[in-house]
């Protein structure tokens, strides 16, 4: 993960940029910002912050910056989860798992994905013990 953390708007806009390949501030403002009530100036500010933090690159084409994500949103989310577990949960995943077990709101596909992850972890543990 990049060394800088992301705010909610930054993460949402990074996802948008990543999903669209490259975008201008105008395209991002129209397609991403307007539907959720964000002004073009806000989009430009957030894109600039993402650029300064290294999450997007920008190239000038026909006098306009085009932005491209340098990191996949999944990588960002993984880093944010890792940071949350380390700082907030003291490195333990038990409170995280307990939360989900109490919420009882996992879909069948999410439950299947978790089961695959647990099986993968068990396999790695067995490999390391040999």
C-alpha positions as CSV (number, residue, x, y, z in Angstrom):
1,X,0.0,0.0,0.0
2,X,1.0,3.6,-0.5
3,X,2.3,5.3,2.6
4,X,-0.5,7.9,2.6
5,X,-4.0,7.1,3.8
6,X,-7.2,7.9,1.8
7,X,-10.3,9.7,2.8
8,X,-13.8,8.4,1.7
9,X,-14.0,10.8,-1.2
10,X,-10.5,10.0,-2.4
11,X,-11.1,6.3,-2.2
12,X,-14.4,6.6,-4.1
13,X,-12.9,8.8,-6.8
14,X,-9.9,6.4,-7.1
15,X,-12.3,3.6,-7.7
16,X,-14.0,5.6,-10.4
17,X,-10.7,6.5,-12.1
18,X,-9.5,2.9,-12.0
19,X,-12.7,1.6,-13.4
20,X,-12.6,4.1,-16.3
21,X,-8.9,3.7,-17.3
22,X,-8.1,7.4,-17.8
23,X,-10.4,10.4,-17.1
24,X,-10.2,14.2,-17.1
25,X,-11.4,16.3,-14.2
26,X,-14.3,17.3,-16.4
27,X,-15.3,13.7,-17.1
28,X,-14.9,12.8,-13.5
29,X,-17.0,15.8,-12.4
30,X,-19.8,14.9,-14.9
31,X,-19.9,11.2,-14.5
32,X,-18.9,10.8,-10.8
33,X,-19.3,14.1,-9.0
34,X,-22.6,15.5,-10.3
35,X,-24.6,12.4,-9.5
36,X,-23.5,12.6,-5.8
37,X,-23.6,16.4,-5.6
38,X,-19.9,17.2,-5.8
39,X,-18.7,20.3,-7.6
40,X,-16.1,20.2,-10.3
41,X,-13.7,22.2,-8.1
42,X,-14.1,19.5,-5.4
43,X,-13.3,16.8,-8.0
44,X,-10.2,18.7,-9.1
45,X,-9.0,19.1,-5.6
46,X,-9.5,15.4,-4.8
47,X,-7.7,14.4,-8.0
48,X,-4.8,16.7,-7.1
49,X,-4.6,15.1,-3.7
50,X,-4.6,11.6,-5.2
51,X,-1.8,12.8,-7.6
52,X,0.3,14.2,-4.8
53,X,-0.1,11.0,-2.8
54,X,0.9,8.9,-5.8
55,X,-2.4,7.1,-6.3
56,X,-2.9,8.5,-9.8
57,X,-0.6,9.8,-12.5
58,X,-1.5,12.6,-14.9
59,X,-0.5,13.4,-18.4
60,X,-1.4,16.5,-20.3
61,X,-3.3,15.9,-23.6
62,X,-4.6,18.8,-25.6
63,X,-4.1,21.1,-22.7
64,X,-6.1,18.9,-20.3
65,X,-4.8,16.5,-17.6
66,X,-5.8,12.9,-18.0
67,X,-5.6,10.9,-14.7
68,X,-4.8,7.2,-14.4
69,X,-4.8,5.1,-11.3
70,X,-1.4,3.8,-10.2
71,X,-2.8,1.2,-7.8
72,X,-5.8,-1.0,-8.0
73,X,-8.6,-0.2,-5.6
74,X,-8.4,-3.8,-4.2
75,X,-4.8,-3.0,-3.2
76,X,-5.9,0.2,-1.5
77,X,-8.6,-1.6,0.4
78,X,-6.3,-4.3,1.4
79,X,-3.9,-1.8,2.8
80,X,-6.7,0.1,4.6
81,X,-7.9,-3.1,6.2
82,X,-4.4,-4.0,7.2
83,X,-3.9,-0.5,8.7
84,X,-7.3,-0.8,10.5
85,X,-6.4,-4.2,12.0
86,X,-3.0,-3.1,13.1
87,X,-4.0,0.2,14.6
88,X,-7.5,-0.3,15.8
89,X,-7.6,-4.0,16.6
90,X,-4.1,-4.3,17.8
91,X,-3.2,-6.8,15.1
92,X,-5.9,-9.3,16.0
93,X,-8.5,-10.4,13.5
94,X,-10.7,-11.9,16.2
95,X,-12.8,-8.7,16.8
96,X,-13.2,-8.4,13.0
97,X,-14.5,-11.9,12.7
98,X,-16.7,-11.6,15.8
99,X,-18.3,-8.5,14.2
100,X,-19.3,-10.3,11.1
101,X,-20.6,-13.3,13.0
102,X,-22.8,-11.1,15.1
103,X,-24.1,-9.1,12.1
104,X,-25.2,-12.2,10.3
105,X,-25.5,-10.3,7.1
106,X,-23.1,-12.1,4.9
107,X,-24.4,-13.2,1.5
108,X,-23.9,-16.8,0.4
109,X,-21.1,-15.7,-2.0
110,X,-19.4,-13.8,0.8
111,X,-19.6,-16.8,3.1
112,X,-18.2,-19.0,0.3
113,X,-15.3,-16.6,-0.2
114,X,-14.5,-16.5,3.5
115,X,-14.6,-20.3,3.5
116,X,-12.1,-20.4,0.6
117,X,-9.8,-18.0,2.5
118,X,-9.9,-20.1,5.6
119,X,-9.1,-23.2,3.6
120,X,-6.2,-21.3,2.0
121,X,-4.9,-20.2,5.4
122,X,-5.1,-23.8,6.7
123,X,-3.2,-25.1,3.7
124,X,-0.4,-22.5,4.2
125,X,-0.2,-23.4,7.9
126,X,0.2,-27.1,7.1
127,X,2.9,-26.3,4.5
128,X,4.8,-24.2,7.1
129,X,4.6,-26.9,9.7
130,X,6.2,-29.5,7.4
